Amino acid sequence: MDELTEGVRRFARERLDALAIDAAEQIDPSVLTELAELGLFGLSIPEAHGGLGLRTLEICDVIAAMAEEDRSVATTVGLHAGLGTHGLLLFGNDEQKARFLPELASGERIASFAATEPTAGSDLNGVRTIARLEGDELVIDGEKSYVTNGGFAGLFTVLVKTPGLGGRRAHGLVMIPRETPGVVIGAEEHKLGIRGSSTITLHLEGVRIPRGYLLGEEGQGMHHAHAVLALGRTVMAAGCLGTAVKALALAYAHGQTRVQFRKPIGDMEASRAHLAHMASLVHAMRASVADVAARREAGESIETASTVAKVFCSEGAFDVTDRNIQLHGALGFIEETGVPLLARDCRVTRIFEGANDVLLVRLGAALLASKALHDERLPRDADSTPAGRAALEVDARLRHETAALGKRLGVRAIERQRLLLALARAHMNLAVVGALLSQEANEPTDLGRHARAELLTEARSQLDNLPRLEEVAGLERRITDSLGSAAPA
Ligand SMILES: Cc1cc2nc3c(=O)[nH]c(=O)nc-3n(C[C@H](O)[C@H](O)[C@H](O)COP(=O)(O)OP(=O)(O)OC[C@H]3O[C@@H](n4cnc5c(N)ncnc54)[C@H](O)[C@@H]3O)c2cc1C
């Protein structure tokens, strides 16, 4: 499938002009048509339904290759391949799949996923959009915010409350075709980045769909939505990798040609430190994406691994794009160079599909609750190499600290977000070390060594800091409580 990725990379280089897309705040419809003709809306869809039937890593490779040239297009196709189609792929029955998958594969219908509402962002339990059962139909009323692809989507997978199906507090995932009466598409949002990606409010006004458009088990919509989001996070991490690859390439090239003090700036030790950090971060991001993809193909749960990949790659991409700006000096601040756009485009990835703090707090709580998650971090044979043994030492500390906190705080630990964040970050760094160890078992590389050293240092520092955190949290509480009386003049 390398051939497909290369083809996509070639197409993206020839046809995608990221600055023009950013300025126009839309992707030219002819590009969407070409993407459809290339079959790129069928990445995730089985061949039997007209798609390419790619494995998870292959989908990620294609999205990363697109993101190297333009993040709006990568977001459009990635959302379709991830969040957009996976409700149907994971939970649809044969009839539902036969009805919609061929049109989704051909790009005749582009897919959207609508969960967020004005009162339900990070806390999706606040969803108010409601589906009432009337005979054999569901009648839906509500409003969904920030719907990616919504401007041109042909099929919306929507998270709704379904009080009549599966209990009073039940939720459902329903499919709503765009042409259904009562579907009203709001205006496009104007954004900091991924400006070519469509983002709208979706109004649902007495929308009637057959009951047969409910996906999966009655009452299990929230559970299903979380499974879909795990896949979406994986694809998004791949997009972040593509952006970081591009930023690294630009930074390196600039470092070779820009001469100051009679020397290329890339030869200066301070610049080498930036470039080496960026390159090893990209290497680690790639390992993290490959790790989730491999787990998914092995039939494992990707709830935790996809959180790690999403948070790590979104932060990594922002770090790499920011250093790219710095190494470009003033040119890094000038839009025409395309350098600022990379940072603007990836900023949102720390917010959508789960704000990073929210994901990390949830991960920290999960670590306290489940010993099994600690066993996922490092490969089983980690103790067979010196690098693995170094990681195991930090791993043992994390296990110990987690158990001690659980014992000391019990259920109150859930309120100590500072502690949860530290545990989650230590876990994240170790999990990425684990991914690197798995992939470089026989052939450690300099990039891998550098990345592992940085990640272990970071994980140790999270754990070293734990004893201070309660005091720090108290101080922070006093400061933030006093902010209200210190309003700006
Ligand atoms: C460009 C774009 C495209 C999007 N596309 C889609 C889409 O296609 N479909 C869709 O359903 N949604 C989409 N979203 C919405 C996105 O998923 C939400 O913005 C995201 O889940 C965060 O919700 P919120 O914006 O309401 O932030 P809030 O929930 O208001 O959170 C704001 C901040 O508060 C803090 N916070 C909140 N809760 C906690 C907590 N429990 N612990 C600690 N800190 C906390 C965090 O710092 C967080 O960043 C999109 C958003 C954008 C910007």
The ligand as a Tripos MOL2 file, in Angstrom:
@<TRIPOS>MOLECULE
LIG
   53    58     1     0     0
SMALL
NO_CHARGES

@<TRIPOS>ATOM
      1 C1        -12.7090   23.2100   14.2180 C.3       1 LIG1
      2 C2        -13.5360   22.3290   15.0960 C.ar      1 LIG1
      3 C3        -14.1300   21.2020   14.5530 C.ar      1 LIG1
      4 C4        -14.9340   20.3800   15.3680 C.ar      1 LIG1
      5 N1        -15.5520   19.3030   14.8060 N.ar      1 LIG1
      6 C5        -16.4520   18.5860   15.5390 C.ar      1 LIG1
      7 C6        -17.2070   17.5430   14.9340 C.ar      1 LIG1
      8 O1        -17.0650   17.2340   13.7460 O.2       1 LIG1
      9 N2        -18.1300   16.9120   15.6860 N.ar      1 LIG1
     10 C7        -18.3260   17.2170   17.0060 C.ar      1 LIG1
     11 O2        -19.1780   16.5970   17.6410 O.2       1 LIG1
     12 N3        -17.5990   18.1940   17.6120 N.ar      1 LIG1
     13 C8        -16.6820   18.8810   16.9100 C.ar      1 LIG1
     14 N4        -15.9500   19.8830   17.4920 N.ar      1 LIG1
     15 C9        -16.1640   20.1790   18.8930 C.3       1 LIG1
     16 C10       -15.0480   19.6600   19.7770 C.3       1 LIG1
     17 O3        -15.0270   18.2750   19.8200 O.3       1 LIG1
     18 C11       -15.2040   20.3170   21.1550 C.3       1 LIG1
     19 O4        -14.8210   21.6600   20.9560 O.3       1 LIG1
     20 C12       -14.3600   19.6710   22.2210 C.3       1 LIG1
     21 O5        -14.8810   18.4140   22.5610 O.3       1 LIG1
     22 C13       -14.2900   20.5460   23.5040 C.3       1 LIG1
     23 O6        -15.5450   20.9760   23.8950 O.3       1 LIG1
     24 P1        -15.7920   22.5540   24.1590 P.3       1 LIG1
     25 O7        -15.2600   23.2890   22.9970 O.co2     1 LIG1
     26 O8        -17.1990   22.7270   24.5110 O.co2     1 LIG1
     27 O9        -14.8770   22.8810   25.3900 O.3       1 LIG1
     28 P2        -15.2960   22.8370   26.9340 P.3       1 LIG1
     29 O10       -15.9260   21.5330   27.2610 O.co2     1 LIG1
     30 O11       -16.0240   24.0710   27.2720 O.co2     1 LIG1
     31 O12       -13.8520   22.8660   27.5980 O.3       1 LIG1
     32 C14       -12.9990   24.0220   27.5100 C.3       1 LIG1
     33 C15       -11.7710   23.7630   28.3500 C.3       1 LIG1
     34 O13       -12.1680   23.5570   29.7070 O.3       1 LIG1
     35 C16       -11.3150   22.6290   30.3430 C.3       1 LIG1
     36 N5        -12.1120   21.4960   30.8420 N.ar      1 LIG1
     37 C17       -13.3730   21.1460   30.5170 C.ar      1 LIG1
     38 N6        -13.7610   20.0560   31.1980 N.ar      1 LIG1
     39 C18       -12.7260   19.6930   31.9720 C.ar      1 LIG1
     40 C19       -12.5000   18.6410   32.9180 C.ar      1 LIG1
     41 N7        -13.4180   17.7000   33.1890 N.pl3     1 LIG1
     42 N8        -11.3040   18.5870   33.5390 N.ar      1 LIG1
     43 C20       -10.3500   19.4980   33.2770 C.ar      1 LIG1
     44 N9        -10.4920   20.5040   32.3970 N.ar      1 LIG1
     45 C21       -11.6690   20.6110   31.7610 C.ar      1 LIG1
     46 C22       -10.2850   22.1950   29.2830 C.3       1 LIG1
     47 O14        -9.1510   23.0280   29.3830 O.3       1 LIG1
     48 C23       -10.9940   22.4910   27.9850 C.3       1 LIG1
     49 O15       -10.0790   22.7040   26.9210 O.3       1 LIG1
     50 C24       -15.1110   20.6970   16.7300 C.ar      1 LIG1
     51 C25       -14.4810   21.8200   17.2730 C.ar      1 LIG1
     52 C26       -13.7070   22.6280   16.4710 C.ar      1 LIG1
     53 C27       -13.0480   23.8350   17.0640 C.3       1 LIG1
@<TRIPOS>BOND
     1     1     2 1
     2     2     3 ar
     3     2    52 ar
     4     3     4 ar
     5     4     5 ar
     6     4    50 ar
     7     5     6 ar
     8     6     7 ar
     9     6    13 1
    10     7     8 2
    11     7     9 ar
    12     9    10 ar
    13    10    11 2
    14    10    12 ar
    15    12    13 ar
    16    13    14 ar
    17    14    15 1
    18    14    50 ar
    19    15    16 1
    20    16    17 1
    21    16    18 1
    22    18    19 1
    23    18    20 1
    24    20    21 1
    25    20    22 1
    26    22    23 1
    27    23    24 1
    28    24    25 2
    29    24    26 1
    30    24    27 1
    31    27    28 1
    32    28    29 2
    33    28    30 1
    34    28    31 1
    35    31    32 1
    36    32    33 1
    37    33    34 1
    38    33    48 1
    39    34    35 1
    40    35    36 1
    41    35    46 1
    42    36    37 ar
    43    36    45 ar
    44    37    38 ar
    45    38    39 ar
    46    39    40 ar
    47    39    45 ar
    48    40    41 1
    49    40    42 ar
    50    42    43 ar
    51    43    44 ar
    52    44    45 ar
    53    46    47 1
    54    46    48 1
    55    48    49 1
    56    50    51 ar
    57    51    52 ar
    58    52    53 1
@<TRIPOS>SUBSTRUCTURE
     1 LIG1         1 GROUP 0 **** ****
